[in-house]
């Protein structure tokens, strides 16, 4: 596994590098966003661990730029900013997970492993439903062959819905996928992303139906049934 660690705290960076090297994980450390830009130019990282307070700016601004060209590489934000609003901001910016300092190294390792497993599973996965095509390898969604622009979180939620379509995806499954273990982000996160996706996929002749008390399901426009809205 090849990791990019963007962290300007020398103690944290050194301890994590030593720990991960002992696990045979390759680690490239950067102490600034400018250095991170150079590092990702060639790509090839399995995961990015990103601090927010870097000498040359906020890590989330860098993440937003990364997501414009790379929607697949998982990014775990590691920061001392612990407000719920900070976590929500990080997830909306395209982070796949958010862990607050101080942290347990064992928990960080576990999160890294979960994110990389999920990313590996998504690569090469191709899902088709109606006029919609979800391509895990490219991080793209196509409608009649034309690209549909989605945020990384919207892309993930749509993938979950398409894997089970036309069956129901439990609401808790979506919440867990969005927040991982950051459950204090709030249950409303699922509805926020579902609402956004409803608007984005409507031109494709698809809708996301709410099954009251259970969750959501992807359906063609002509499909309907009791307990749905």
C-alpha positions in Angstrom: 0.0 0.0 0.0 1.3 3.5 -0.9 0.2 6.4 1.3 0.6 10.1 0.9 0.8 11.8 4.4 0.3 15.6 4.3 1.1 16.7 7.8 3.3 19.5 9.1 3.6 18.3 12.7 7.0 16.6 12.6 6.3 14.3 15.6 3.0 13.0 14.2 4.5 12.6 10.7 7.6 10.7 12.1 5.6 8.4 14.3 3.1 7.5 11.6 5.8 6.9 9.0 7.6 4.6 11.4 4.4 2.8 12.3 3.3 2.3 8.7 6.8 1.3 7.4 6.7 -1.5 10.0 3.5 -2.7 8.3 5.2 -2.6 4.9 3.2 0.4 3.8 5.1 2.9 1.7 4.7 6.4 2.9 5.5 9.7 1.2 5.4 12.7 3.6 4.6 16.3 2.7 4.7 19.3 5.0 2.9 21.7 2.7 0.2 21.8 0.1 2.7 22.9 -2.6 4.7 19.7 -1.9 1.5 17.7 -2.0 0.7 19.1 -5.5 4.0 17.9 -6.7 3.5 14.5 -5.1 0.1 13.8 -6.7 1.1 14.9 -10.1 2.3 11.4 -10.9 -0.5 9.7 -8.9 -0.3 6.1 -7.8 -1.3 6.6 -4.2 -3.8 4.2 -2.5 -4.9 6.7 0.1 -4.2 10.3 1.2 -4.0 11.3 4.9 -4.6 15.1 5.0 -4.1 17.7 7.8 -6.1 20.9 7.5 -3.9 23.5 9.0 -0.9 23.5 6.7 1.6 26.4 6.4 0.4 27.4 3.0 -3.4 27.0 3.4 -6.3 24.9 4.4 -6.1 21.2 3.4 -9.8 21.3 2.3 -9.0 23.8 -0.4 -6.3 21.4 -1.7 -8.8 18.6 -1.5 -11.4 20.5 -3.6 -8.7 20.9 -6.3 -7.8 17.2 -6.1 -11.4 16.1 -6.5 -11.7 18.1 -9.8 -9.4 15.6 -11.4 -9.4 12.6 -9.0 -12.6 11.3 -7.6 -11.4 7.8 -6.7 -8.4 8.1 -4.4 -9.7 7.9 -0.8 -8.8 10.9 1.4 -8.9 10.8 5.2 -8.8 14.2 6.9 -6.7 14.1 10.2 -7.1 17.3 12.1 -7.6 19.0 15.5 -10.7 20.8 14.3 -13.4 18.8 16.1 -16.7 20.7 15.7 -19.5 19.0 13.9 -19.5 21.8 11.4 -15.9 21.1 10.6 -16.6 17.4 10.0 -19.5 18.2 7.8 -17.4 20.7 5.8 -14.7 18.1 5.4 -17.1 15.4 4.1 -18.8 17.9 1.8 -15.4 18.9 0.4 -14.8 15.3 -0.7 -13.2 13.6 2.3 -14.0 9.9 2.6 -13.4 10.0 6.4 -12.6 12.5 9.2 -10.6 11.7 12.3 -9.9 14.2 15.1 -6.6 14.7 16.9 -5.6 13.3 19.4 -6.4 9.9 18.0 -5.6 6.3 18.6 -3.1 4.9 16.1 -5.0 1.6 16.0 -8.2 3.4 15.0 -6.4 5.3 12.2 -4.9 2.1 10.9 -8.3 0.5 10.8 -9.9 3.4 9.0 -7.0 3.4 6.4 -7.6 -0.3 5.8 -11.4 0.1 5.4 -11.1 3.0 3.0 -8.5 1.2 0.8 -10.5 -2.0 0.7 -13.6 -0.1 -0.4 -11.6 1.8 -3.1 -10.1 -1.4 -4.4 -13.6 -3.0 -4.6 -15.0 0.0 -6.5 -12.2 0.0 -9.1 -13.3 -2.0 -12.2 -17.0 -2.1 -11.0 -19.5 -1.3 -13.7 -23.2 -0.8 -12.9 -26.0 -0.2 -15.3 -29.6 0.8 -14.6 -31.9 2.3 -17.2 -30.0 5.0 -19.0 -27.5 5.4 -16.1 -24.0 3.9 -16.1 -21.9 3.9 -13.0 -18.2 3.3 -13.6 -16.1 2.7 -10.5 -12.7 2.5 -12.3 -13.1 6.0 -13.8 -15.2 7.5 -11.0 -17.8 8.5 -13.6 -21.5 8.4 -14.1 -22.8 8.5 -17.6 -26.3 9.3 -18.9 -26.8 8.1 -22.5 -23.0 8.2 -22.8 -22.7 11.8 -21.4 -20.9 12.4 -18.2 -23.0 13.5 -15.2 -21.0 15.6 -12.7 -21.3 14.4 -9.1 -19.4 15.0 -5.9 -17.5 12.0 -4.5 -20.2 11.5 -1.8 -23.0 11.7 -4.4 -21.1 9.2 -6.5 -20.8 6.8 -3.6 -24.4 7.0 -2.6 -25.6 6.5 -6.2 -23.3 3.4 -6.4 -25.0 1.9 -3.3 -28.4 2.6 -4.7 -27.5 1.1 -8.1 -26.0 -2.1 -6.6 -29.3 -3.0 -5.1 -31.7 -1.4 -7.6 -34.6 -1.7 -7.7 -34.5 -3.0 -4.1 -34.4 -0.9 -1.0 -31.1 0.3 0.5 -31.6 0.8 4.3 -31.2 4.3 5.5 -28.6 3.3 8.0 -26.5 1.7 5.3 -26.3 5.1 3.5 -25.6 7.0 6.7 -22.8 4.6 7.6 -21.3 4.9 4.1 -21.4 8.7 4.3 -20.1 9.1 7.8 -18.1 5.9 8.5 -17.8 6.1 12.3 -18.4 9.8 12.5 -22.0 9.2 13.5 -22.3 12.7 15.0 -22.4 14.1 11.5 -26.1 13.5 11.8 -28.8 11.3 10.2 -29.9 14.2 8.0 -26.8 13.7 5.9 -28.4 10.8 4.0 -31.4 12.9 3.1 -29.2 15.8 1.9 -27.3 13.6 -0.6 -30.5 11.7 -1.7 -32.2 15.1 -2.4 -29.3 16.3 -4.5 -29.2 13.0 -6.4 -32.9 13.2 -7.1 -32.4 16.4 -9.0 -29.3 15.3 -10.8 -30.7 12.0 -12.1 -34.2 13.2 -13.0 -33.3 13.9 -16.6 -32.2 10.3 -16.9 -35.7 9.0 -16.3 -34.9 7.7 -12.8 -36.0 8.6 -9.4 -35.1 7.8 -5.8 -38.1 6.7 -3.8 -38.4 6.9 -0.1 -39.7 3.7 1.5 -41.1 5.0 4.8 -39.4 3.5 7.8 -36.8 1.6 5.7 -34.7 3.6 3.3 -34.5 4.4 -0.4 -34.6 2.7 -3.7 -33.7 3.6 -7.2 -36.5 3.2 -9.7 -37.5 4.0 -13.3 -40.0 6.8 -13.6 -42.9 4.5 -14.4 -42.3 2.4 -11.2 -44.3 3.1 -8.1 -46.0 1.3 -5.3 -47.5 1.6 -1.8 -45.5 3.2 0.9 -43.4 5.2 -1.5 -43.2 8.9 -2.2 
